[in-house]
């Protein structure tokens, strides 16, 4: 193996793949077979990059040659960058050798599109097949579904991969037309739909025949770029909800647009990555998936965007003060989960703890509840609780004063004296 | 009855469970259970030496497990924390558990229960970190070798994970702090102790014990680590929070930074 050449390629093709944010390696149930190599579990982050993101998979492109010219993408045809391509065996060797040293949970293979969608998809499948069949590799494999790939290939991909994903990238169809005129919305949807149907079919068969092979056991995911086309948070979250519901997505990822181009259709180079907004979108996503909220409770025509200075649950609570205060010792779990400052872990602790005795502030504090937010919304076994009839604005003001955020300068509208 | 006594055990988990058994048998409300060699006896306290008895230990284990699976896990994890005084905490925890009408020790409004939960949580996090941060290096004898110095004694907890995952390669994970390790020889995992005068942690200096290709792969990995970083999003605080500096010595991608 020519390590120097491999190193060059790895630098180019890892650099190009890093804008794909998905790095999860959980949700699969593949076990080690016949004393082979690897298994999957709850997912492990083996290290974190200096920007604080988890590294759990070897995330690379097979090639960054591409026939498309999507404005938001680094590997677009018109971009003047170094191009490279891995051979199939090279990717297999890298994966196996990194895996054996406990660097990674598996492989996340994506690719620029060369020649045609099907030709590219075939090569991706070839890597996964080789890993599974020749190396007896049972670690995690995430393959990208190439937009426009045929149903037969998508079927085959699911037999070797744990997860498949198509990045929808632009949440609105109008945005897609503007930035990626060669790509059609239907091309993204087609492979997604095929994979979804196969997953359902395999699940049904498994109920009857236990030994049915696995088909994409960790499901599908997708990704949307945030802040490239002037879309609202409502646009993003409604389309995320659409994918969760109709395509049974395991995850939708939100990726703050990192300026990489001087194209006038996009935010200019040097403009800041919308990281705070990205964070608020993820918080909303969690509220939808784990806290029993529905999307129209948080975002609607009157409130198309999330507040940047407070989290979405607090935002909801301030708009719905009529639901509060909630009695910690009596409320049902559903309502406990809606109190700002209380996470699902704390909800479980409260429910188990209150069987033994009526809980007071001291107990709640020790359980790790963020009382600086929660105290305005709850009563517990104590005569001491917020009696003033506060309106939403003053509660918000007091909460903001009690906390210190590193993003403060991004939303603080108070003028600084010496600037 | 109602007595307080110092019970001295040999430091093993079974020894500890035996001591718990004796404590319950003698109906001690407060059992001061201490490791041999680290004994600090009270002025007037009576001392009894406990001889590990697998059968008695087993009875405690089963008794707790019948009450709650998560409690048995919490107890074992908290024990491995090697924290001062954790024996007395666990003893009280088992007392509460056995006396409770509910299944499991779930009274999170009780300080002792909360404390054991937090200890177990800490140990669990260290276990998970070791599953993440172990970096094998391939020796010329075809063994994948890794050193660790975990905060808690987590080798017994990670053995199964590595056995299941790396079933087709020989590997050693060695705890430098506690001077013992695990060796998997393609069939079983054994506990070993080594004289490690020449194999050191992941340092920049190359050791003759490892293959040449080993250093090439480390180099590739370090390069990958660099090129996968997005420069416009650098957030060092978050980076160090996830990869605390005390672990950098294991990690080949951080060896230049150490």
Boltz contact constraints between the chains, C-beta under 6 A:
constraints:
  - contact:
      token1: [A, 3]
      token2: [B, 216]
      max_distance: 6.0
  - contact:
      token1: [A, 7]
      token2: [B, 220]
      max_distance: 6.0
  - contact:
      token1: [A, 7]
      token2: [B, 223]
      max_distance: 6.0
  - contact:
      token1: [A, 10]
      token2: [B, 224]
      max_distance: 6.0
  - contact:
      token1: [A, 11]
      token2: [B, 223]
      max_distance: 6.0
  - contact:
      token1: [A, 11]
      token2: [B, 227]
      max_distance: 6.0
  - contact:
      token1: [A, 14]
      token2: [B, 224]
      max_distance: 6.0
  - contact:
      token1: [A, 14]
      token2: [B, 227]
      max_distance: 6.0
  - contact:
      token1: [A, 14]
      token2: [B, 228]
      max_distance: 6.0
  - contact:
      token1: [A, 15]
      token2: [B, 227]
      max_distance: 6.0
  - contact:
      token1: [A, 18]
      token2: [B, 228]
      max_distance: 6.0
  - contact:
      token1: [A, 18]
      token2: [B, 230]
      max_distance: 6.0
  - contact:
      token1: [A, 32]
      token2: [B, 164]
      max_distance: 6.0
  - contact:
      token1: [A, 32]
      token2: [B, 167]
      max_distance: 6.0
  - contact:
      token1: [A, 35]
      token2: [B, 167]
      max_distance: 6.0
  - contact:
      token1: [A, 35]
      token2: [B, 168]
      max_distance: 6.0
  - contact:
      token1: [A, 36]
      token2: [B, 168]
      max_distance: 6.0
  - contact:
      token1: [A, 37]
      token2: [B, 168]
      max_distance: 6.0
  - contact:
      token1: [A, 38]
      token2: [B, 165]
      max_distance: 6.0
  - contact:
      token1: [A, 39]
      token2: [B, 164]
      max_distance: 6.0
  - contact:
      token1: [A, 39]
      token2: [B, 165]
      max_distance: 6.0
  - contact:
      token1: [A, 44]
      token2: [B, 131]
      max_distance: 6.0
  - contact:
      token1: [A, 44]
      token2: [B, 132]
      max_distance: 6.0
  - contact:
      token1: [A, 46]
      token2: [B, 132]
      max_distance: 6.0
  - contact:
      token1: [A, 47]
      token2: [B, 253]
      max_distance: 6.0
  - contact:
      token1: [A, 48]
      token2: [B, 239]
      max_distance: 6.0
  - contact:
      token1: [A, 48]
      token2: [B, 242]
      max_distance: 6.0
  - contact:
      token1: [A, 48]
      token2: [B, 243]
      max_distance: 6.0
  - contact:
      token1: [A, 49]
      token2: [B, 228]
      max_distance: 6.0
  - contact:
      token1: [A, 49]
      token2: [B, 229]
      max_distance: 6.0
  - contact:
      token1: [A, 50]
      token2: [B, 229]
      max_distance: 6.0
  - contact:
      token1: [A, 50]
      token2: [B, 234]
      max_distance: 6.0
  - contact:
      token1: [A, 50]
      token2: [B, 239]
      max_distance: 6.0
  - contact:
      token1: [A, 51]
      token2: [B, 229]
      max_distance: 6.0
  - contact:
      token1: [A, 51]
      token2: [B, 230]
      max_distance: 6.0
  - contact:
      token1: [A, 51]
      token2: [B, 233]
      max_distance: 6.0
  - contact:
      token1: [A, 51]
      token2: [B, 234]
      max_distance: 6.0
  - contact:
      token1: [A, 51]
      token2: [B, 235]
      max_distance: 6.0
  - contact:
      token1: [A, 52]
      token2: [B, 235]
      max_distance: 6.0
  - contact:
      token1: [A, 52]
      token2: [B, 238]
      max_distance: 6.0
  - contact:
      token1: [A, 52]
      token2: [B, 239]
      max_distance: 6.0
  - contact:
      token1: [A, 97]
      token2: [B, 217]
      max_distance: 6.0
  - contact:
      token1: [A, 100]
      token2: [B, 169]
      max_distance: 6.0
  - contact:
      token1: [A, 101]
      token2: [B, 136]
      max_distance: 6.0
  - contact:
      token1: [A, 102]
      token2: [B, 134]
      max_distance: 6.0
  - contact:
      token1: [A, 102]
      token2: [B, 136]
      max_distance: 6.0
  - contact:
      token1: [A, 103]
      token2: [B, 221]
      max_distance: 6.0
  - contact:
      token1: [A, 258]
      token2: [B, 232]
      max_distance: 6.0
  - contact:
      token1: [A, 273]
      token2: [B, 232]
      max_distance: 6.0
  - contact:
      token1: [A, 273]
      token2: [B, 233]
      max_distance: 6.0
  - contact:
      token1: [A, 349]
      token2: [B, 108]
      max_distance: 6.0
  - contact:
      token1: [A, 352]
      token2: [B, 106]
      max_distance: 6.0
  - contact:
      token1: [A, 352]
      token2: [B, 108]
      max_distance: 6.0
  - contact:
      token1: [A, 353]
      token2: [B, 108]
      max_distance: 6.0
  - contact:
      token1: [A, 353]
      token2: [B, 109]
      max_distance: 6.0
  - contact:
      token1: [A, 356]
      token2: [B, 107]
      max_distance: 6.0
  - contact:
      token1: [A, 356]
      token2: [B, 109]
      max_distance: 6.0
  - contact:
      token1: [A, 357]
      token2: [B, 109]
      max_distance: 6.0
  - contact:
      token1: [A, 359]
      token2: [B, 109]
      max_distance: 6.0
  - contact:
      token1: [A, 363]
      token2: [B, 109]
      max_distance: 6.0
  - contact:
      token1: [A, 366]
      token2: [B, 114]
      max_distance: 6.0
  - contact:
      token1: [A, 367]
      token2: [B, 108]
      max_distance: 6.0
